[in-house]
Amino acid sequence: MPKFTETWKQKAQELKVEVYALYLAYKDPRVPFFARVFAACVAGYAFSPIDLIPDPIPILGYVDDLLLIPIGVILARRMIPRAVLAECREQAQVEMKRGKPVNWAAAGVIIAIWVLAAIAAIVLIKRILNIS
């Protein structure tokens, strides 16, 4: 069992470095515009301290961590020139050793989505129940 958990820990660390490399690539002018926007979205969401689907929700809470982020990374890697991505990976490995980045702007967007969803649910319930 320890070998299994060590493998997963290593894969998780590799994914963190890869996401940070995408963040660095997003800032590189050699990367096409659409790839920069997509990489920024993936990195912003991955480093956000708040998930779109909170982890305590059974099964669905981990869908973003196990599926959405890796799929986003794979798609973004295909859009970024290999030479740029290789440079960004090297830089990411060095910078990740200093500490984990957190994206509070992405957290704000996610909080806004949840607040808007709550408001929409309240309005919908009021309409259904004819509450003024």
C-alpha positions as CSV (number, residue, x, y, z in Angstrom):
1,M,0.0,0.0,0.0
2,P,2.8,2.6,0.7
3,K,4.1,2.3,-2.8
4,F,0.6,3.0,-4.2
5,T,0.2,6.2,-2.0
6,E,3.8,7.3,-2.9
7,T,2.9,6.9,-6.6
8,W,-0.2,9.1,-6.2
9,K,1.7,11.7,-4.2
10,Q,4.3,11.9,-7.0
11,K,1.7,12.2,-9.7
12,A,-0.1,14.9,-7.7
13,Q,3.2,16.8,-7.3
14,E,3.9,16.5,-11.1
15,L,0.4,17.8,-11.8
16,K,1.0,20.8,-9.6
17,V,4.3,21.6,-11.4
18,E,2.5,21.2,-14.7
19,V,-0.3,23.6,-13.7
20,Y,2.2,26.1,-12.5
21,A,4.1,25.7,-15.8
22,L,0.8,26.5,-17.6
23,Y,0.5,29.7,-15.5
24,L,4.0,30.7,-16.5
25,A,3.2,29.9,-20.2
26,Y,0.1,32.1,-20.0
27,K,2.4,35.1,-19.4
28,D,4.8,34.2,-22.3
29,P,4.2,36.3,-25.4
30,R,5.3,33.4,-27.6
31,V,2.2,31.4,-26.7
32,P,-0.9,32.0,-29.0
33,F,-3.7,34.1,-27.5
34,F,-6.3,31.4,-27.2
35,A,-3.8,29.0,-25.6
36,R,-2.8,31.8,-23.1
37,V,-6.5,32.4,-22.2
38,F,-7.1,28.6,-21.8
39,A,-3.9,28.1,-19.7
40,A,-4.8,31.0,-17.5
41,C,-8.3,29.5,-16.8
42,V,-6.9,26.1,-16.0
43,A,-4.1,27.5,-13.7
44,G,-6.5,29.9,-12.1
45,Y,-9.0,27.2,-11.3
46,A,-6.4,24.7,-10.2
47,F,-4.7,27.2,-7.8
48,S,-8.0,28.6,-6.5
49,P,-8.5,27.9,-2.8
50,I,-12.2,27.3,-3.5
51,D,-13.6,24.6,-5.8
52,L,-16.5,25.0,-8.1
53,I,-17.9,21.7,-6.6
54,P,-16.9,21.6,-2.9
55,D,-15.0,18.5,-1.9
56,P,-17.4,17.5,0.9
57,I,-20.1,16.7,-1.7
58,P,-19.8,13.0,-2.1
59,I,-18.1,11.8,-5.3
60,L,-18.8,15.0,-7.3
61,G,-16.6,17.0,-4.9
62,Y,-13.5,15.3,-6.3
63,V,-14.5,15.3,-10.0
64,D,-12.8,18.6,-10.6
65,D,-9.6,17.4,-8.9
66,L,-9.5,14.0,-10.6
67,L,-10.9,14.8,-14.1
68,L,-11.4,18.5,-14.9
69,I,-7.9,19.7,-14.0
70,P,-6.0,16.9,-15.7
71,I,-8.1,17.2,-18.8
72,G,-7.6,21.0,-18.9
73,V,-3.8,20.5,-18.5
74,I,-3.7,18.0,-21.4
75,L,-5.6,20.3,-23.7
76,A,-3.6,23.3,-22.7
77,R,-0.3,21.4,-23.3
78,R,-1.4,20.7,-26.8
79,M,-1.9,24.4,-27.6
80,I,1.5,25.6,-26.2
81,P,4.7,25.4,-28.2
82,R,6.9,22.6,-26.8
83,A,10.0,24.7,-26.4
84,V,8.1,27.3,-24.4
85,L,6.4,24.6,-22.2
86,A,9.8,23.0,-21.5
87,E,11.2,26.3,-20.3
88,C,8.2,27.0,-18.2
89,R,8.4,23.5,-16.6
90,E,12.0,24.1,-15.5
91,Q,11.1,27.5,-14.1
92,A,8.0,26.0,-12.4
93,Q,10.0,23.3,-10.6
94,V,12.3,25.9,-9.2
95,E,9.5,28.3,-8.1
96,M,7.3,25.5,-6.7
97,K,10.0,24.6,-4.2
98,R,9.5,28.1,-2.7
99,G,5.8,27.6,-1.9
100,K,2.4,26.8,-3.3
101,P,0.7,29.6,-5.3
102,V,-2.9,30.5,-4.5
103,N,-5.2,32.4,-6.9
104,W,-7.6,34.6,-4.9
105,A,-9.1,36.1,-8.1
106,A,-10.3,32.7,-9.2
107,A,-11.6,32.1,-5.8
108,G,-13.6,35.3,-6.0
109,V,-15.1,34.2,-9.4
110,I,-16.1,30.9,-7.9
111,I,-17.7,32.5,-4.8
112,A,-19.6,34.9,-7.2
113,I,-20.9,31.9,-9.1
114,W,-22.1,30.2,-5.9
115,V,-23.8,33.5,-4.7
116,L,-25.5,34.0,-8.1
117,A,-26.7,30.4,-8.0
118,A,-28.1,30.8,-4.5
119,I,-29.9,34.0,-5.5
120,A,-31.3,32.3,-8.6
121,A,-32.5,29.4,-6.5
122,I,-34.2,31.7,-4.0
123,V,-35.9,33.7,-6.8
124,L,-37.0,30.4,-8.4
125,I,-38.4,29.0,-5.2
126,K,-40.3,32.3,-4.5
127,R,-41.9,32.1,-8.0
128,I,-42.9,28.5,-7.6
129,L,-44.4,29.1,-4.1
130,N,-45.9,32.5,-5.1
131,I,-44.1,34.3,-2.3
132,S,-44.0,38.0,-2.7
